[in-house]
Amino acid sequence: MWDLAQRMGGQVRVVPGGVVGWDMTAALAMADALGISTLAAAEMLPALEAAAVTAINKQIGSEHG
């Protein structure tokens, strides 16, 4: 699952000034392609997404004052 989460960097939904989330359709398709249970991905990815989005937006905020 961690490998999948790391691959999600290019599958983000953005608005001016920040990231709002991951493209979960792409995430589930990647999980399937990687042989990861889509049920497990659907259960775990929202928590990973929330942490990633918070960290990304915090980084964006610190870079832009």
N, C-alpha and C positions, 0 to 999 in steps of 0.2 A: 504494500500500500504506500509505503514511503517513496518508493521509486515512482509510482504514479503521481503522487503529490508533487515531486520535484519536476516532473515533466509538464505540469500544468502552467508553467510560467508564460507560455505563449498562448494560453487559452483563457484570457481574462476579459471581463466586461469592464469597460472603463467609461468614465465621464470626465469632463474637464476638471483636473485637479485631484483625481483619485481613481481607485479601483473599487468596483462595487461587488465583484465576485468572479467566480470561475464559470466557464461555459460547461454546465453539467452534462449536456448532451455529448460534447466532445470528451468529457471525463469518462463517462460510462462507455463510450465507444473505445477509448484507449484502454480502459480496464479490460474490456472483452478481448481486445487485440493482444493484450499482454497475458491473457489467461487468468486474470484476477476475477473472482466472483463479482458480478455486477451487483448482487445483493449486498455483499460486504462493502463494496465501494459506495453504494447508495447510503449505507448506514454510517460509514466513517468519514467520507469526504466532506460533508457539511461542517463538521467540527474542525477539520484541517483547513478548509476554506476560510472559516471565520478567523482562525489564528493567522493565516497567511495574509488575508486582506488587511487585518489590523496592523501587522508588521510592515506591509508594503506602504500603506497610507501613512504610517508613522515616519517611515523613511522619506517618503515624498514630502511630508510636512517639514521635516528637518532640513531637507535640501532647499526648500523654497521659503524658508524663514517663517 
